[in-house]
Amino acid sequence: MTTALGVDVDVNGNGVDPLTHRQIIRRHWNNTGIMGGLRVSGRSDLYYGVSAGVAVCSMGDADGYTEAYFAGGKTENAVSAGDGTYPRIDSVNLLANTGTPDNVVHCKVAQGTPAASPSAPTLPSGALLLQQMRVPAGASKTSSASVNGSQNYAIPYGVTLGVLAQDRNSGNEGYDPAYNGTPRNAVEFTLSTDRIVEIRFQCRVTGGVDPSSSMHFSITDNGVALDPGFGQLEFSTQGAAEVKSYSNMFNLDAGVHRIILSVRAVGSRFNFYGFGSRVFIVDQGVTK
C-alpha cells in the first residue's frame, strides 16, 4: 500500500517505497538540471574536474526524479588528446542509477567526434549534461578546452525566474514612414521548460512635425511573428520627448529563443531620444 512521504515501512510492508519517493520528488521540479555546484573545469591531464554539488536527475518519467549528490573530483573516465586537425565537443555528465546496473551516482564524460563544425555527442539514457567543453585541435590536456554553452539548472515547480534577458539601444536616430520594419532591439535566452514570458518595451521619443506621430512595431521569436505589427505607440506632443512603454505575455516552448523587436513610423517621422529604447524579457512562471 502506498502511503505519504515521511512514513516508515511497517511490518506489513506499508510505507514509501523508493519509486514512490522518486515520483514525489518529481512533482517538486519542472525539469531535471543542476541545483548547485557541479562546475566543470579542465585539468593538466585528460580528465575533467567537477566541483561538489547536487542535481535533479531522472532515468525517465516513469522512474521519477532523484536528487543526486556528487562529492567533487575528476570524471571516472578520461578522453583522448585533441585531433590533429579539427576541434571536438565533449559532454561532462552525471548519471544517477536507480538499481540497474547499480545504485551509484557516476560522473563521466562523453567524447565528441572531431569536425570542422563539431556537434555534441549523444549521452547515455538518463545522463544529465553538466557542461559541454570544446577541445581545440592538438590539445594534450583538458585545461586547453573552453566552456561551450551554458549550464542547465533545475527549476522548482511554480517559481518565476525574473528578468531573463535585456537589451538597450541608445541610438537616437530618426525613423521615416518609408522605413518599414527596421530591427531595433534583439535578445537571446534559453528556457529549460515551457514558460509564460512577458516582453516589455520602453522608449523615449519625440514626435514629428504633425500634431501626432506614431510607431508601429513587430516582435519575432526565431523568425516567427509573435506580435505581427499591430502594436502601436502614439506621441501626442509635437517635438517634445515622451516616455512610452509596451508589454505583452506569450507562451514560449523550452529551448533557445531570439527575440527581435522592429519598428516603423506611421504618419510622420519620429526620433528616439535620451536613453533610446530598452527590451526586457521577464519570466512569469510555468505554462501549465
C-alpha positions in Angstrom: 0.0 0.0 0.0 1.3 3.4 -1.0 1.4 6.0 1.8 2.8 9.5 2.3 6.4 10.7 2.2 7.9 10.5 5.7 6.0 7.4 6.7 8.2 4.4 7.6 7.5 0.9 6.3 5.6 -1.1 8.8 5.7 -4.9 9.5 3.2 -5.4 6.7 5.3 -3.5 4.1 3.1 -0.4 4.1 5.1 2.7 3.6 7.0 4.7 1.0 9.0 2.6 -1.5 11.8 4.1 -3.5 9.8 4.6 -6.7 7.0 6.4 -4.8 9.7 8.6 -3.2 11.1 9.4 -6.6 7.7 10.3 -8.0 7.1 12.7 -5.1 10.4 14.4 -5.8 9.5 14.7 -9.5 6.5 16.8 -8.6 8.7 19.3 -6.8 10.6 20.2 -10.0 9.7 21.5 -13.5 12.8 19.8 -15.1 16.0 18.0 -14.4 19.1 20.1 -14.0 21.7 21.4 -11.7 20.6 22.6 -8.2 24.0 23.9 -7.2 27.7 23.4 -7.7 28.9 20.9 -10.3 31.1 23.4 -12.1 33.3 21.7 -14.8 36.9 22.7 -15.4 39.9 21.4 -17.3 42.9 19.7 -15.8 46.5 19.1 -16.6 45.7 15.6 -17.8 42.9 14.2 -19.9 40.2 14.0 -17.2 37.8 16.8 -16.4 37.3 18.2 -12.9 33.9 18.7 -11.4 33.1 20.5 -8.2 30.9 19.2 -5.5 27.2 19.7 -6.0 23.6 18.4 -6.3 21.5 17.8 -9.4 18.0 16.6 -10.2 18.3 13.5 -12.4 16.0 11.0 -13.9 16.1 7.7 -15.7 12.8 8.5 -17.3 9.4 9.9 -16.3 8.1 6.5 -15.2 11.0 6.2 -12.8 10.5 9.7 -11.2 13.3 12.1 -10.2 16.3 11.8 -7.9 18.3 14.5 -6.1 21.9 13.3 -6.7 24.9 14.4 -4.8 28.4 14.3 -6.2 31.3 14.9 -3.8 33.5 16.5 -6.4 36.6 15.2 -8.1 37.5 14.1 -11.6 35.4 12.3 -14.2 35.5 8.5 -14.0 36.9 8.2 -17.5 39.5 10.2 -19.5 39.2 11.4 -23.0 41.7 11.3 -25.9 44.0 14.1 -26.8 42.8 16.6 -29.4 42.6 15.7 -33.0 45.5 17.0 -35.2 43.2 19.0 -37.4 39.7 19.6 -36.0 38.1 20.6 -32.7 35.5 18.5 -30.9 32.9 18.9 -28.2 33.0 16.7 -25.0 30.0 16.4 -22.7 30.6 16.0 -19.0 27.5 14.4 -17.4 26.0 13.0 -14.2 24.2 9.6 -14.2 22.2 8.6 -11.0 21.3 5.0 -11.4 18.3 3.7 -9.5 19.0 0.0 -9.4 20.2 -1.1 -12.8 23.1 -1.8 -13.1 23.8 -0.2 -9.6 22.7 2.4 -7.2 25.7 4.7 -7.8 26.0 8.4 -8.9 28.5 8.4 -11.8 30.3 11.5 -13.2 31.6 10.7 -16.7 32.4 12.4 -19.9 31.2 11.5 -23.4 33.8 12.3 -26.0 32.7 14.0 -29.2 33.8 13.5 -32.8 36.3 16.0 -34.3 34.9 18.1 -37.1 35.2 21.5 -38.7 31.9 22.3 -37.1 31.6 19.7 -34.3 28.4 18.6 -32.6 27.9 17.4 -29.1 27.9 13.6 -28.6 24.8 11.6 -27.6 24.6 11.0 -23.9 23.6 7.6 -22.3 20.0 7.2 -21.3 19.3 9.0 -18.0 22.5 11.1 -18.1 22.3 14.8 -17.2 24.5 17.1 -19.1 26.6 19.3 -16.7 28.7 21.1 -19.3 29.9 20.9 -22.9 33.6 21.6 -23.4 35.2 22.5 -26.7 38.5 20.8 -27.2 40.8 22.5 -29.7 42.9 20.7 -32.3 46.1 19.4 -30.9 45.2 19.7 -27.2 47.2 17.4 -24.9 45.2 18.3 -21.7 41.7 19.3 -20.9 42.8 22.6 -19.4 43.1 23.7 -23.1 39.3 23.1 -23.5 36.8 26.0 -23.2 33.3 26.1 -22.0 30.7 25.6 -24.8 27.2 26.8 -24.0 25.7 27.3 -20.5 24.7 25.0 -17.7 21.1 23.9 -17.3 19.6 24.5 -13.9 16.6 22.7 -12.3 13.6 25.0 -11.7 11.3 24.3 -8.7 7.7 24.0 -9.8 5.7 27.2 -10.0 8.5 29.7 -9.4 9.2 32.7 -11.6 12.8 33.5 -12.7 12.7 37.3 -13.0 14.5 39.1 -15.8 15.9 36.5 -18.3 17.5 38.9 -20.8 17.6 42.6 -21.7 18.9 44.9 -24.4 19.4 48.6 -24.7 19.8 50.6 -28.0 20.9 54.1 -27.1 20.9 55.3 -30.7 18.8 58.4 -31.2 18.2 58.1 -35.0 15.0 59.1 -36.7 12.5 56.9 -38.5 10.5 58.0 -41.5 7.3 56.2 -42.7 9.4 54.8 -45.6 11.4 52.7 -43.2 9.3 49.7 -42.5 10.2 47.0 -40.0 13.7 48.2 -39.0 15.1 45.9 -36.2 15.6 48.0 -33.1 16.3 45.6 -30.1 17.3 41.9 -30.0 17.9 39.5 -27.1 18.7 35.8 -26.9 17.9 33.5 -24.0 17.3 29.8 -23.2 14.2 28.3 -21.4 14.6 25.0 -19.6 10.8 24.4 -19.7 7.7 25.8 -21.4 7.2 29.2 -19.8 4.9 32.3 -19.8 7.2 35.1 -20.8 6.5 38.9 -20.7 8.1 41.1 -23.2 8.5 44.8 -22.1 9.5 47.6 -24.4 10.4 51.1 -23.2 11.5 54.1 -25.2 11.9 57.8 -25.1 10.8 59.5 -28.3 9.9 62.8 -29.9 7.1 63.2 -32.4 7.4 64.6 -35.9 6.1 67.8 -37.5 2.5 66.7 -37.4 0.3 67.2 -34.3 0.7 63.5 -33.6 3.1 60.7 -34.7 3.0 57.0 -34.0 5.3 54.0 -34.0 4.2 50.5 -35.1 6.3 47.6 -34.0 6.5 43.9 -34.6 8.1 41.1 -32.5 9.5 37.9 -33.8 10.8 34.8 -32.0 13.4 32.8 -34.0 12.0 34.4 -37.1 8.3 33.7 -36.4 5.9 36.5 -35.6 4.7 36.8 -32.0 3.1 40.2 -32.4 2.9 40.8 -36.2 3.0 44.6 -36.3 -0.3 45.7 -34.8 1.3 47.2 -31.7 1.2 51.0 -31.8 2.6 53.8 -29.6 1.4 57.3 -30.2 3.2 60.5 -29.5 0.7 63.3 -28.9 3.1 66.2 -28.1 4.8 67.6 -31.2 8.5 67.9 -30.8 8.6 67.1 -27.0 10.2 64.0 -25.5 7.9 61.4 -24.1 8.5 58.0 -22.4 6.3 55.2 -23.9 6.0 51.5 -23.0 4.5 48.3 -24.2 4.0 44.9 -22.5 2.6 41.6 -23.6 2.6 37.9 -22.5 3.5 35.0 -24.6 3.7 31.2 -24.1 7.1 30.0 -25.2 8.4 26.5 -25.6 11.6 25.2 -23.9 14.7 25.9 -25.9 16.8 28.8 -27.3 14.9 31.9 -28.3 16.0 35.0 -30.2 13.6 37.9 -29.9 13.8 40.8 -32.3 11.6 43.9 -32.0 11.3 46.0 -35.2 9.8 49.5 -35.5 8.4 51.7 -38.3 7.0 55.2 -38.4 3.3 55.8 -39.3 2.0 59.2 -40.4 5.2 61.2 -39.8 8.8 60.9 -38.7 9.7 60.3 -35.1 13.1 60.2 -33.3 14.4 58.2 -30.4 15.7 60.4 -27.6 17.7 60.2 -24.4 18.1 56.6 -23.3 16.7 55.4 -26.6 14.9 52.0 -26.2 15.1 49.0 -24.0 13.6 45.5 -24.1 13.2 43.3 -21.0 12.3 39.6 -21.1 10.6 38.7 -17.8 9.7 35.1 -16.8 6.1 34.8 -15.3 6.1 31.1 -14.5 5.1 27.8 -16.0 2.5 27.4 -18.7 0.8 24.5 -17.1 
